[in-house]
Amino acid sequence: MGFGTLFFWVWAAAFLRQSLLMTWMIARTRGSILSAVLFHAFVDISGEIVDVSLAGRAIGVGLGSSAAAVVALRWWPRRSGAPDRSRGR
């Protein structure tokens, strides 16, 4: 896995996506890491059980990154100090 290879960029995108999703899980569970640990274990175990080609990994990263983007845009807690209007307040 050399820097700049396609495998590296697919791995880096998957790493960033997984980090974003696990951070969101911890934030949504008020600091509990159980869901993030289980998610990480599932990703690791499924990666060992299923042998996927580089093209398959790239497609998976694209789909997973789309899900991470939806999470980030839709459900990420607002930090701007503005009141959260989604709860009817």
ABEGO torsion letter per residue (X at the ends): XBBGBAAAAAAAAAAAAAAAAAAAAAAAAGGBAAAAAAAAAAAAAAAAABBBBAAAAAAAAAAAAAAAAAAAAAABBBAAGBBBAAAGX
